[in-house]
């Protein structure tokens, strides 16, 4: 398999881009090649006006098994014991996760199988997630003497502290149903209904103004890190600028006139 095969890409007529992890032999691990491809794809999709929503899916029994531990082990053969290599891989991974959050297009994870360690981080980094009822999640680093510190960043921004710490400290498997209870995924469906449930949500979101979605996504993640007064000051400014936008004027006018809005994405 060439590196061009490990990440599939398909854009449909509704502007929904499906990115599919396709490295089953390595359980869709976040190898250097996979991380590099994901970084480019999310950056390109964010800048492409034809893309309205991104769905991140996977082939095989594992959604993503996290970092490629065989690559990590090989990195220890370097003169510095792997320090520079490890730092580079962690920086690549952090860049991909932040690239998902910073991408102006909504990103939905479609989770079919196991999502562990950085694979769980990948799910948590997406804006939304729908899982098959057979999916499982874990941050199992403690089992091998490696605390899941970077997955912790995304996980702790999705679920409450007690739930995040339980996953991180025990490394236990979390069922799809439990993941929905604690807020790691939005909903759980039967495996045969997963793709349609994900695409239904994607089509609903894709029908909105892309300007409005980008404004809202950017504002959501920005205000979350602020104090309450700063968040309200910031969000008020966002609302003012949003109200002045062409699509807000069109949308409000369409609502008053009881007609469908005609978005200009501006």
C-alpha positions in Angstrom: 0.0 0.0 0.0 1.3 3.4 -0.9 0.9 6.4 1.4 -1.6 7.8 -1.1 -4.0 4.9 -0.3 -4.1 5.3 3.5 -6.5 8.2 3.4 -9.4 8.2 1.0 -11.2 11.4 0.0 -14.6 11.8 -1.6 -16.7 15.1 -2.0 -20.4 14.7 -2.8 -22.8 17.1 -4.4 -23.9 18.5 -1.1 -20.4 19.6 -0.2 -19.8 16.8 2.3 -16.2 15.6 2.2 -15.7 12.1 3.5 -12.2 11.4 4.6 -11.7 7.7 5.3 -8.8 6.2 7.2 -7.7 3.3 5.1 -4.7 1.6 6.7 -6.4 -1.5 8.1 -3.2 -3.5 8.5 -2.0 -1.0 11.0 -5.5 -0.5 12.5 -5.5 3.0 11.0 -2.7 4.1 13.3 -1.6 7.7 13.3 1.7 7.0 11.6 3.9 9.8 10.3 2.4 9.3 6.9 -1.2 9.4 8.1 -0.6 12.5 10.3 1.0 14.3 7.3 -2.0 13.4 5.1 -4.6 14.4 7.6 -2.9 17.8 8.2 -2.9 18.6 4.5 -6.5 17.4 3.9 -8.0 19.4 6.8 -6.0 22.5 5.7 -7.1 22.1 2.1 -10.7 21.4 3.0 -10.9 24.5 5.2 -9.8 26.7 2.3 -12.1 25.0 -0.3 -15.4 26.8 -0.8 -16.9 23.6 -2.2 -16.5 21.8 1.1 -19.2 22.5 3.6 -18.9 19.7 6.1 -16.2 17.1 6.7 -16.9 13.5 7.8 -14.0 11.5 9.2 -14.6 7.8 8.9 -12.5 4.6 8.8 -12.3 1.2 7.2 -11.8 -2.0 9.2 -12.5 -3.1 12.8 -10.5 -0.2 14.3 -11.4 3.5 13.8 -7.9 4.4 14.9 -5.5 2.6 17.3 -3.5 5.7 18.1 0.2 6.2 17.4 2.2 3.6 15.5 4.1 2.0 18.4 6.4 0.2 15.9 7.5 3.5 14.4 7.9 4.9 17.9 10.1 1.9 18.9 12.3 2.3 15.8 12.8 6.0 16.7 14.6 4.9 19.9 17.5 3.8 17.7 18.5 7.4 17.0 21.6 8.7 18.8 19.4 10.8 21.3 17.3 7.7 22.2 14.4 9.0 20.1 13.9 12.4 21.9 13.9 14.5 18.7 11.8 12.0 16.8 9.2 11.7 19.6 9.0 15.5 19.8 8.4 15.8 16.1 5.7 13.1 16.1 3.9 14.8 19.1 4.1 18.1 17.3 2.6 16.6 14.1 -0.2 15.0 16.1 -1.0 18.2 18.0 -1.0 20.1 14.7 -3.6 17.7 13.2 -5.8 17.9 16.3 -5.6 21.7 16.4 -6.2 21.7 12.6 -9.5 20.0 13.1 -10.6 22.5 15.8 -9.3 25.5 13.7 -10.8 24.2 10.5 -13.8 26.5 9.6 -15.8 23.6 8.4 -17.7 21.4 10.9 -16.1 18.0 11.4 -18.1 14.8 12.3 -16.4 11.6 13.4 -18.1 8.5 12.2 -16.8 5.8 14.5 -17.3 2.2 13.5 -14.8 0.4 15.7 -12.2 0.8 18.4 -10.7 4.3 19.1 -7.8 4.1 21.5 -5.2 6.6 22.8 -4.6 9.2 20.0 -7.5 7.6 18.1 -9.8 8.5 21.0 -8.1 11.9 20.9 -9.0 12.1 17.2 -12.7 11.5 18.0 -12.7 14.0 20.9 -11.1 16.7 18.6 -13.9 16.5 16.1 -16.9 18.9 16.6 -19.4 16.0 16.6 -19.3 12.2 16.7 -21.7 9.5 15.9 -20.7 5.9 16.9 -21.9 2.4 16.1 -23.1 0.6 19.2 -20.2 -1.8 18.7 -17.6 1.0 19.0 -15.2 1.2 22.0 -13.0 3.9 23.4 -10.1 4.0 25.7 -6.9 5.9 26.7 -4.9 2.8 27.7 -1.4 4.3 28.0 -1.2 3.5 31.7 -1.1 -0.2 30.7 2.3 0.3 28.9 3.8 2.9 31.2 2.9 5.8 28.9 0.2 8.2 30.3 -2.1 9.5 27.5 -1.1 13.1 28.1 -1.9 14.5 24.7 -5.2 12.5 24.3 -6.0 14.0 27.7 -6.1 17.5 26.2 -9.0 16.7 23.9 -10.7 14.3 26.2 -10.8 16.8 29.1 -12.5 19.3 26.8 -15.3 16.9 26.0 -16.2 15.1 29.2 -16.3 16.1 32.9 -13.1 15.7 35.0 -14.2 12.6 36.9 -15.1 10.7 33.7 -11.9 11.9 31.9 -9.7 10.9 34.9 -11.4 7.5 35.2 -10.5 6.8 31.5 -7.0 8.1 31.9 -6.1 6.4 35.2 -7.6 3.0 34.6 -7.1 2.7 30.8 -10.4 0.7 30.8 -12.5 0.2 27.7 -15.5 2.6 27.5 -18.5 1.3 25.6 -20.3 3.4 22.9 -23.3 3.8 25.2 -21.2 5.0 28.0 -19.3 7.4 25.7 -22.6 8.9 24.8 -23.6 9.2 28.4 -20.4 11.2 29.3 -20.5 13.3 26.2 -17.6 11.9 24.2 -20.0 11.1 21.3 -23.3 12.7 20.3 -25.3 9.5 19.7 -25.1 5.8 19.1 -26.8 3.8 16.4 -26.7 0.3 15.0 -23.7 -0.4 12.8 -25.8 -0.7 9.6 -27.4 2.7 10.3 -24.2 4.5 11.1 -23.2 6.0 7.8 -26.7 7.2 7.0 -27.1 8.7 10.5 -23.8 10.6 10.0 -24.7 11.7 6.5 -28.1 12.9 7.6 -26.5 15.1 10.2 -23.9 16.3 7.7 -26.5 17.2 5.1 -28.5 19.1 7.7 -25.5 21.1 8.7 -24.3 21.6 5.0 -27.7 23.3 4.2 -26.7 26.2 6.5 -24.7 29.3 5.6 -21.0 28.3 5.6 -20.1 31.8 6.8 -22.4 31.4 9.8 -21.0 28.0 10.6 -17.4 29.2 10.4 -18.2 32.2 12.6 -19.9 30.0 15.2 -17.3 27.3 15.3 -14.5 29.8 15.7 -16.3 31.7 18.4 -17.3 28.6 20.3 -13.7 27.4 20.8 -12.4 30.9 21.4 -14.9 31.8 24.2 -14.5 28.5 25.9 -11.0 29.5 27.1 -12.1 32.9 28.4 -13.5 34.1 31.7 -17.3 34.7 31.8 -17.1 38.5 31.4 -14.5 38.2 28.6 -16.5 35.5 26.9 -19.6 37.7 26.8 -17.6 40.7 25.5 -16.1 38.6 22.8 -19.4 36.9 21.8 -21.2 40.2 21.7 -18.7 41.5 19.2 -19.1 38.4 17.2 -22.9 38.8 17.2 -22.6 42.4 16.0 -20.3 41.5 13.1 -22.5 38.5 12.3 -25.6 40.7 12.2 -23.9 42.9 9.6 -23.1 40.0 7.3 -25.1 39.4 4.1 -26.3 35.9 5.1 -27.7 37.2 8.4 -29.7 39.9 6.7 -30.9 37.3 4.2 -31.8 34.7 6.8 -33.7 37.1 9.0 -35.5 38.5 6.0 -36.4 35.0 4.8 -37.7 34.1 8.3 -40.0 37.2 8.4 -41.2 36.6 4.8 -41.7 32.8 5.5 -39.5 31.7 2.6 -36.3 29.6 2.2 -33.1 31.6 2.5 -30.7 31.9 -0.4 -27.3 31.8 1.1 -24.3 33.6 -0.4 -21.9 32.2 2.2 -20.9 35.8 3.0 
